[in-house]
Amino acid sequence: MLFKKVVKNYSSRDRILSALLAGTIALVLIFNIGQTILEKSKLSGNSKTYTEGLIGEIEVINPLFRDLNTLNRDITSLMYAGLTKHNPENKTFEPDLATFTINDNSTVYTFTLKEDIFWHDGKPVTIDDVLFTYKTIQSPDFKNVALRQSLSSVTIENSAINEIQFTLKSPNAFFLSQTDIGILPKHIYQDVPISEIGQEVQLNKPELLVGSGRYYLDEIELVNPKLNRIVLKQYKNYHGLPSSIKTVRFFIFPDTESLITTQASLNAINNFPNELASQINPNSFKTKEYLLPQYTAIFLNIDKQTLVSRNLRVVLKRVANAIDFEKILLDKQSVSRPFFLYETIKDNTELNPTIIEALLEDDGYNINTDTGFAELNGEPLILSLLVQNFTNNQERNDEYKILVENLVKEYKKIGIQIKPQYYEADTFAKLLAAREFDLVLYGHSLGTDLDSFSFWHSSQTGITGLNISNYRNIATDSLLERVRVTNDIQERNDLLLKINEKLVADVPAIFLYTDKHLFMFDNRIKNRKILSSYAFSSDRFYDIENWELDN
């Protein structure tokens, strides 16, 4: 009754305005409901669709820039095929687009392209595409400097019909790690300036993203401000075995909070922060950790007069090894040598002050009773520690801050002063190259290429090399050279363990920890192998042809 009286008292103008307002509200409600339905339809899958959640930003989609961005490697590993492919289970390279032969001293690699291989647009893959890709990498205009330099001294030629040959100046049995790079289609890229290759996302040119891998790019879009969606569809003319997974979707979130709220739409979550794992529903997801062959270390500039003495290097190592990084940084595993995946030995031990004091005294240091610091001829022992600031990686900055604070505190206890020096990437790189540091915090990823020649061989010292410790040892040089010429896996592994022993004994670096990567997955995927270690996290898709997805 009251409602009727109110309406009755409305003027004609009021009734029209009320009707318009009601209509507007109804339209807004219908629009919001429609948007919700549309978004849910975008997020929902079917029995042949696999959906994985990732945290990060889509900066590039191009296989020639895979080493610069983890998300890029994940996506392009499914979209593009290389001459070879890496099998993380047996740690070998297998033929993909081509079969291959290697000469006896590992200096000539010859690849013969397989027949009936097609690009996603239906055009055949040719040897010209392979030659175009590698010549692009060698071009001075190519933006991925590290990849360009790794192939700069390699002669690449079309040696016969459907055949390409790589000739190296010196033996290198690890060269196959450069041949699983995704090949680009010449007919798509031949008119694209080389300087623009790798900028397909920024230039909004998804039509360039044509590969010959198992899946092709179907959609790339911003679903909402908190979610990017990339949809890959299985290519019917793929040259390998088919998979029952017809669609792979990557939901890419800018932060963990956004992913957590959408977890019900996912089949898996890769590289999720360990400290937030409790916020993922344990009834929906199982969890497994895996390791990658990468480590964070303190490299010692042993050309510095202070660090010439092995005694001081051993002291620095013993203090660092006594720190339990796994408690300080929850997603880390302590390591004590570069090839840690090949042995389980850890050097973490309790610190023995008596041994530390004796080693310092042998080098002439004494502890000043007033300051508590070690001195040599009245001069305090102060070491600089070079640390990089990461502009777009606050998580890494926070990690390094915690690490450095603990190192400074522990070294102070035995009388050694550590002075951290933080610099942005460009300045850091210049100081690193010029060896203007005592200690430097640095990460190294071995990937599929276990060749550490550039990091430890004496020929790589100086401003043009990556031997940033300026480490020189004839015996280690010999081991590094022998690793490069053997194709026998067991012999190679034995040599790697011997290199481990030499580096532990000589202490050119203090190996600290590796990341523990968290993979969360539901139980709908059958026949998938989840390994305890990979060369790269994208290797988790290596056996996708065997996967089956339950309803």
C-alpha positions in Angstrom: 0.0 0.0 0.0 2.8 2.4 0.9 4.6 1.7 -2.4 1.4 2.4 -4.3 0.9 5.8 -2.4 4.5 6.8 -3.2 4.1 6.0 -6.9 0.8 7.8 -6.9 2.4 11.0 -5.5 5.1 11.0 -8.2 4.8 13.6 -10.9 4.9 12.5 -14.6 8.5 13.7 -14.8 9.5 11.8 -11.7 7.9 8.6 -13.1 9.9 8.9 -16.4 13.1 9.5 -14.5 12.5 6.6 -12.2 11.8 4.3 -15.2 15.0 5.4 -16.8 17.0 4.8 -13.6 15.4 1.4 -13.2 16.2 0.5 -16.8 19.8 1.7 -16.4 20.3 -0.4 -13.2 18.8 -3.4 -15.0 21.2 -3.0 -17.9 24.2 -2.7 -15.6 23.2 -5.8 -13.8 22.7 -7.7 -17.0 26.1 -6.4 -18.3 27.9 -7.5 -15.1 26.2 -10.9 -15.1 27.1 -11.2 -18.7 30.7 -10.3 -18.0 30.9 -12.8 -15.2 29.5 -15.5 -17.4 31.9 -14.5 -20.2 34.9 -14.5 -17.9 33.9 -17.8 -16.4 33.6 -19.3 -19.8 37.1 -18.1 -20.6 38.4 -19.6 -17.5 36.6 -22.9 -17.7 38.1 -25.7 -19.7 37.1 -29.2 -21.0 38.5 -32.7 -20.8 41.1 -31.9 -23.5 42.2 -28.5 -22.1 45.1 -28.1 -19.7 45.4 -24.9 -17.7 48.4 -23.7 -15.8 48.8 -20.6 -13.6 52.0 -18.6 -13.7 53.2 -15.4 -12.0 55.0 -12.8 -14.1 54.7 -10.6 -17.1 54.6 -11.4 -20.8 57.5 -9.3 -22.1 58.5 -11.4 -25.1 57.3 -14.5 -27.1 60.2 -15.6 -29.3 62.4 -18.7 -29.0 65.6 -16.7 -29.7 65.1 -14.8 -26.4 64.2 -17.8 -24.3 67.1 -17.3 -21.8 65.9 -13.9 -20.9 62.4 -14.7 -19.6 61.1 -17.9 -18.0 57.5 -17.4 -19.2 58.8 -17.0 -22.8 60.7 -20.3 -22.6 57.6 -22.0 -21.2 55.4 -20.8 -24.1 57.9 -21.1 -26.9 58.9 -24.6 -25.9 55.5 -25.7 -27.0 55.1 -23.5 -30.1 58.5 -23.9 -31.7 60.7 -26.8 -32.7 64.5 -26.8 -33.0 66.9 -29.0 -34.8 67.1 -31.1 -31.6 65.2 -31.4 -28.4 66.4 -32.0 -24.8 65.2 -35.1 -22.9 65.5 -34.1 -19.2 65.0 -37.7 -18.0 68.2 -39.1 -19.6 69.8 -35.6 -20.0 70.5 -36.1 -23.7 69.7 -34.3 -27.0 67.5 -36.1 -29.5 66.6 -35.4 -33.1 63.6 -33.1 -33.6 63.5 -31.2 -36.9 66.7 -32.9 -38.1 68.9 -36.0 -37.6 72.5 -35.2 -36.9 76.1 -36.5 -36.9 79.2 -35.3 -35.0 82.7 -35.8 -36.1 85.3 -37.5 -33.9 86.7 -34.4 -32.2 83.4 -32.6 -31.8 84.2 -29.7 -34.1 81.7 -30.4 -37.0 78.0 -30.9 -36.4 76.0 -31.8 -39.4 72.1 -31.8 -39.5 69.9 -33.3 -42.1 66.3 -31.8 -42.1 63.5 -34.4 -41.9 60.8 -34.5 -44.6 57.2 -33.4 -44.3 57.6 -30.8 -41.6 55.3 -27.8 -41.7 54.9 -24.4 -40.2 51.7 -23.6 -38.4 50.5 -21.7 -41.5 50.9 -24.8 -43.6 54.1 -23.9 -45.5 57.0 -26.5 -45.5 60.0 -26.0 -43.2 63.1 -25.8 -45.3 66.9 -25.7 -44.7 66.7 -22.0 -45.7 64.6 -21.4 -42.5 67.3 -23.0 -40.4 70.1 -21.0 -42.1 68.0 -17.8 -41.8 67.5 -18.3 -38.0 71.2 -18.9 -37.2 72.4 -16.2 -39.5 70.0 -13.8 -37.8 71.5 -14.8 -34.4 75.0 -14.0 -35.7 73.9 -10.6 -37.1 75.4 -7.6 -35.2 71.8 -6.1 -35.1 70.5 -9.1 -33.1 69.5 -7.9 -29.6 70.2 -11.1 -27.6 73.9 -10.4 -27.1 74.7 -13.5 -25.0 73.3 -15.9 -27.7 75.0 -13.9 -30.5 78.3 -14.2 -28.7 77.9 -17.9 -28.1 77.7 -18.5 -31.9 80.0 -15.7 -33.1 83.0 -17.9 -33.9 80.9 -20.8 -35.5 80.9 -21.2 -39.3 77.4 -22.1 -40.5 76.7 -23.1 -44.0 74.2 -25.0 -46.2 76.6 -27.9 -46.8 74.2 -30.0 -49.1 70.5 -30.3 -50.0 68.5 -30.3 -46.8 71.7 -30.2 -44.8 73.3 -27.6 -42.6 76.7 -27.8 -41.0 78.2 -26.0 -38.0 82.0 -25.9 -37.8 83.6 -24.9 -34.5 87.1 -23.5 -34.1 87.8 -25.8 -31.2 86.2 -29.0 -29.8 83.0 -28.6 -27.8 80.8 -31.7 -27.0 78.3 -29.3 -25.4 77.5 -27.5 -28.7 74.2 -29.5 -29.0 72.8 -27.2 -26.4 72.8 -24.5 -29.0 70.7 -26.6 -31.5 67.4 -27.0 -29.6 66.7 -23.3 -30.2 63.3 -22.8 -31.9 63.6 -22.2 -35.6 61.9 -19.1 -37.1 60.1 -19.1 -40.5 62.0 -17.1 -43.1 58.9 -16.3 -45.1 57.4 -14.6 -42.0 60.5 -12.7 -40.8 62.5 -11.9 -43.9 61.1 -8.4 -44.2 61.2 -7.7 -40.4 64.2 -5.7 -39.3 66.5 -7.9 -37.2 66.5 -5.3 -34.4 62.7 -5.8 -34.1 62.9 -9.6 -33.7 61.9 -10.3 -30.1 59.5 -7.3 -29.9 56.5 -9.0 -31.4 54.5 -8.5 -28.1 55.4 -4.8 -27.7 54.7 -4.1 -31.4 51.4 -6.0 -31.2 52.3 -8.3 -34.1 51.0 -11.7 -33.0 50.8 -12.7 -36.6 54.6 -13.1 -36.7 54.4 -15.8 -34.0 54.4 -18.8 -36.3 56.3 -21.9 -35.3 56.5 -25.6 -36.2 56.0 -27.0 -32.7 53.3 -29.2 -31.2 51.0 -26.2 -30.5 50.2 -23.0 -32.3 49.2 -19.6 -30.8 45.4 -19.3 -30.9 44.8 -16.4 -28.5 46.7 -13.9 -26.5 44.6 -11.4 -24.6 44.0 -9.4 -21.4 41.0 -11.1 -19.8 41.0 -8.5 -17.0 43.5 -6.2 -15.4 44.8 -9.0 -13.2 44.9 -11.8 -15.8 46.6 -12.4 -19.2 45.5 -15.5 -21.0 47.5 -17.3 -23.7 45.8 -20.2 -25.5 47.7 -22.7 -27.6 46.0 -25.3 -29.8 47.5 -28.6 -31.0 48.7 -28.4 -34.6 47.2 -31.2 -36.6 50.3 -31.5 -38.9 52.8 -31.6 -36.1 55.7 -33.9 -37.1 55.8 -35.7 -33.7 53.4 -37.9 -31.8 50.0 -36.5 -31.1 48.8 -35.6 -27.6 45.4 -36.1 -26.0 45.9 -32.6 -24.6 44.4 -30.5 -27.4 44.6 -27.1 -25.8 47.1 -25.6 -23.4 46.2 -22.4 -21.6 48.5 -20.2 -19.6 46.9 -17.9 -17.1 49.5 -15.3 -16.3 49.0 -13.2 -13.1 50.9 -10.1 -12.0 51.0 -11.3 -8.4 50.3 -14.2 -6.1 47.1 -12.8 -4.7 45.4 -12.8 -8.1 46.5 -16.4 -8.7 45.3 -17.6 -5.3 41.8 -16.2 -6.0 41.6 -18.0 -9.3 43.2 -21.3 -8.3 40.0 -23.3 -8.8 40.3 -22.8 -12.6 43.8 -24.3 -12.8 45.2 -27.8 -13.3 48.7 -26.7 -12.2 50.7 -23.9 -10.7 54.4 -23.6 -11.5 57.1 -22.0 -9.4 54.8 -20.8 -6.6 56.4 -19.1 -3.6 57.1 -21.6 -0.9 56.1 -19.3 1.9 52.6 -18.9 0.4 52.0 -22.6 -0.3 49.5 -22.9 2.5 47.1 -20.6 0.6 46.7 -23.2 -2.1 43.9 -25.7 -1.4 45.7 -29.0 -0.4 42.5 -31.0 -1.3 42.8 -29.8 -4.9 46.6 -29.7 -5.5 49.5 -32.0 -4.7 52.9 -30.4 -4.4 56.4 -31.4 -5.5 59.7 -29.6 -5.4 62.2 -29.7 -8.2 65.7 -28.3 -8.7 67.4 -26.6 -11.7 71.2 -26.6 -12.4 71.7 -23.1 -11.2 73.2 -21.6 -8.1 74.0 -18.4 -6.3 77.6 -17.9 -5.2 80.1 -15.4 -3.9 82.9 -15.1 -6.4 86.2 -14.1 -5.0 88.6 -11.9 -7.0 91.7 -13.8 -6.3 93.9 -11.3 -8.1 93.3 -8.9 -5.2 96.3 -9.0 -2.9 94.1 -9.6 0.2 92.5 -12.7 -1.4 95.7 -14.3 -2.9 96.0 -16.3 0.3 94.0 -19.5 0.3 93.8 -19.3 4.1 91.5 -16.3 4.0 89.4 -17.8 1.2 88.9 -20.9 3.3 87.9 -18.8 6.3 85.3 -16.9 4.1 84.0 -20.3 2.8 83.8 -21.9 6.3 81.8 -19.0 7.7 79.3 -19.0 4.7 79.0 -22.8 4.8 78.0 -22.6 8.4 74.9 -20.5 7.6 71.7 -22.5 7.2 70.3 -20.8 4.2 67.3 -23.2 4.1 66.0 -21.6 7.4 66.8 -18.1 6.4 65.3 -18.4 2.9 62.6 -21.0 2.8 62.7 -21.8 -0.9 66.5 -22.5 -1.0 68.6 -25.6 -0.8 72.2 -25.2 0.4 74.9 -26.4 -2.0 78.7 -26.4 -1.9 79.8 -27.0 -5.5 78.6 -26.0 -9.0 77.6 -29.5 -10.2 75.6 -30.2 -7.1 73.1 -32.4 -8.9 75.7 -35.1 -9.4 76.5 -35.6 -5.7 74.7 -35.1 -2.4 77.7 -33.9 -0.3 77.2 -30.7 1.7 79.9 -28.7 3.4 77.6 -27.1 5.9 79.3 -27.6 9.3 79.4 -25.8 12.6 82.0 -23.1 12.7 85.2 -23.9 14.7 86.5 -20.6 16.0 89.9 -22.2 16.9 90.5 -23.2 13.2 89.3 -19.8 12.0 91.7 -18.0 14.3 94.6 -20.2 13.4 94.1 -19.6 9.6 93.9 -15.8 10.1 97.0 -15.9 12.3 98.9 -17.8 9.7 98.3 -14.9 7.3 99.5 -12.4 9.9 96.1 -11.1 11.1 95.4 -10.4 14.7 92.2 -9.3 16.4 92.1 -5.8 17.7 90.8 -6.2 21.3 89.3 -2.6 21.2 87.4 -2.9 17.9 87.0 -6.7 17.6 88.1 -6.6 14.0 91.0 -8.5 12.3 94.0 -6.3 11.4 97.2 -6.8 9.3 100.0 -4.4 10.2 97.4 -2.1 11.8 95.1 -2.1 8.8 91.6 -3.5 9.3 90.5 -6.4 7.1 87.7 -4.9 5.0 86.3 -6.5 1.9 83.8 -5.0 -0.6 80.8 -7.1 -1.8 79.4 -6.2 -5.2 75.6 -6.8 -5.4 73.2 -6.1 -8.2 69.9 -4.2 -7.8 67.2 -5.8 -10.0 64.9 -3.2 -11.4 61.9 -5.5 -12.1 62.5 -8.2 -9.5 61.7 -7.1 -6.0 61.6 -10.7 -4.8 65.3 -11.2 -5.8 66.2 -7.8 -4.2 64.6 -8.9 -1.0 66.3 -12.3 -1.2 69.7 -10.6 -1.7 69.1 -8.1 1.1 68.4 -10.9 3.6 71.4 -12.9 2.4 73.8 -10.0 2.6 72.6 -8.9 6.1 73.3 -12.4 7.3 76.7 -12.6 5.7 77.8 -9.2 7.1 76.6 -10.3 10.6 78.4 -13.7 10.5 81.7 -12.3 9.1 81.6 -9.5 11.7 81.6 -12.2 14.5 85.1 -13.4 13.4 86.4 -9.9 12.9 86.0 -9.5 9.1 84.2 -6.3 7.8 82.1 -6.7 4.7 81.0 -3.6 2.9 78.1 -4.2 0.5 77.9 -2.1 -2.7 74.6 -2.1 -4.5 74.4 -1.0 -8.2 71.9 -1.1 -11.0 72.4 -3.6 -13.9 74.6 -1.4 -16.2 77.0 -0.2 -13.5 77.1 -3.6 -11.9 78.1 -5.2 -15.3 80.8 -2.6 -15.8 82.3 -3.2 -12.4 82.1 -6.9 -12.9 83.9 -6.8 -16.2 86.6 -4.5 -14.8 87.0 -6.8 -11.8 86.5 -3.8 -9.5 85.4 -5.8 -6.4 86.7 -8.1 -3.7 83.7 -10.3 -3.6 80.6 -10.4 -5.9 77.2 -12.0 -5.4 76.4 -13.7 -8.7 74.1 -16.4 -10.0 75.0 -18.9 -12.7 72.6 -21.1 -14.6 74.1 -24.2 -16.2 71.0 -25.2 -18.1 71.4 -28.1 -20.5 74.9 -26.9 -21.1 77.0 -28.2 -18.2 80.1 -26.6 -19.9 81.6 -24.2 -17.3 84.7 -23.6 -19.5 84.0 -19.8 -19.7 83.7 -19.5 -15.9 86.8 -21.4 -14.7 89.3 -21.8 -17.6 92.4 -19.6 -17.2 92.0 -18.5 -20.8 88.8 -16.7 -19.8 90.3 -14.4 -17.2 90.5 -10.7 -17.8 87.9 -8.1 -18.8 86.7 -10.0 -21.9 86.1 -13.3 -20.2 83.5 -14.7 -17.8 86.1 -16.2 -15.4 85.1 -13.4 -12.9 87.3 -14.9 -10.1 90.4 -14.7 -12.4 90.9 -18.3 -11.3 93.9 -20.1 -12.8 94.8 -23.8 -12.4 96.4 -26.0 -15.0 94.8 -29.2 -13.7 91.3 -27.6 -13.8 92.0 -26.3 -17.3 92.8 -29.9 -18.4 89.6 -31.2 -16.9 87.5 -28.5 -18.5 89.1 -29.2 -21.9 88.6 -33.0 -21.6 84.9 -32.4 -20.7 84.5 -30.5 -24.0 85.8 -33.4 -26.2 84.0 -36.4 -24.8 80.6 -37.6 -25.9 80.5 -40.4 -23.3 78.0 -39.4 -20.6 79.6 -41.4 -17.8 83.1 -40.1 -18.6 81.7 -36.6 -18.7 80.0 -37.0 -15.3 83.2 -38.3 -13.8 85.1 -35.3 -15.1 82.5 -32.9 -13.7 82.9 -34.5 -10.2 86.7 -33.9 -10.5 86.1 -30.3 -11.4 83.9 -30.0 -8.3 86.7 -31.3 -6.2 89.2 -28.8 -7.6 86.9 -25.8 -7.1 86.1 -26.9 -3.5 89.8 -27.2 -2.8 91.0 -24.0 -4.5 88.0 -21.8 -3.3 87.7 -19.3 -6.2 84.0 -19.0 -5.2 81.8 -19.9 -2.3 78.7 -21.8 -3.5 75.7 -20.9 -1.4 72.4 -22.3 -2.5 70.0 -23.2 -5.3 66.3 -22.4 -5.6 63.7 -25.0 -4.7 61.0 -24.7 -7.3 57.5 -25.5 -6.3 55.1 -27.3 -8.7 51.5 -27.8 -7.7 49.2 -30.0 -9.7 45.8 -31.6 -9.5 45.2 -35.3 -10.0 43.5 -35.0 -13.3 46.6 -35.4 -15.4 47.5 -39.1 -15.9 50.8 -40.6 -17.2 52.8 -37.4 -16.5 56.3 -37.8 -15.1 57.3 -35.1 -12.7 61.1 -35.2 -12.2 63.1 -34.1 -9.2 65.3 -31.9 -11.4 65.2 -30.3 -14.9 67.6 -28.3 -17.0 64.9 -25.6 -17.3 61.4 -25.5 -15.8 59.9 -25.7 -19.3 61.2 -29.3 -19.4 58.1 -30.2 -17.4 56.3 -30.5 -20.8 58.8 -32.9 -22.3 56.4 -35.9 -22.2 53.2 -34.1 -22.9 52.4 -36.6 -25.7 51.8 -39.2 -23.0 49.5 -37.1 -20.8 45.8 -37.8 -20.4 43.3 -35.5 -18.8 40.5 -37.0 -16.8 37.1 -35.4 -16.7 
